């Protein structure tokens, strides 16, 4: 079956569709000995597809890894100098590419995968997947600065940033921690916005990409994603076991304080014996224990 070349390359682990389109426009892809063109289709079972002189790799098993990128590490699959890359931190064979790149001096969550379809979905602006950051600024922001950040700021190249969710978290010495949630990701955007607003950025830590959370990972640590996490990123509904005996938890409690309550099992025989042992009451209807007629004692 014929498919567009950029899709075949993405499925083979060469990156997102957009990245694979660059391979084609740069003349690095050949089909049956001829230089491929953007938009061209091919059938990998019939056509001979070459990338940089090598036959198109067979489709790899899809891999999904969450990594805590430390500072001073490149968000790239291959380095162009002697600096360490995120790919160097993961001793797993096969093609793996970073999704949601971070600046060299920023840190936090990065998704590493060979799933080109998911990469395109998470990085293309039209999908608007949120990314969440904890940002340390050198000065304590006032409400005017925060509101300007929320509305959008005109950058030095003339582009205006999209509205963002910006919340003050806490003070830190002369500076402060703020939370920034946004659906776009221009190069060094957070640092430039902070500079333009008079809030020099000291540290950036990304804690979330879409539905994927950094969790308890520490710098340089990584882990494979669970099936439910993968489905959530793809927009699929994860399977969830339902405990039919579980009652709704009390509202207003912290999740770690919530107690699951189960209905008490009833035993008719035991309940009847307990009822027979209850002391008689001299108030109300005047009935006595064992008197089912409802007549008063004479």
Secondary structure, 3 states (H helix, E strand, C coil): CCEEHHHHHHHCCCCCHHHHHHHHHCCCEEECCEECCCCCEECCCCCCEEECCEECCCCCCCCEEEEEECCCCECCCCCCCCCCEHHHHCCCCCCCEEECCCCCCCEEEEEEECCHHHHHHHHCHHHCCCEEEEEEECCCCCHHHHHHHHHCCECCCCCECCCCEEEEEEEECCEEEEEEEECCCCCCHHHHHHHHCCCCEEEEEEEEECCEECCCCCCCCEEECCHHHHHHHHCCCCCCCCCCCCCCCCCCCCHHHCCCCCCCCCCHHHHHHHHHCCCCCCCCCCCCCCCCCCCCCC
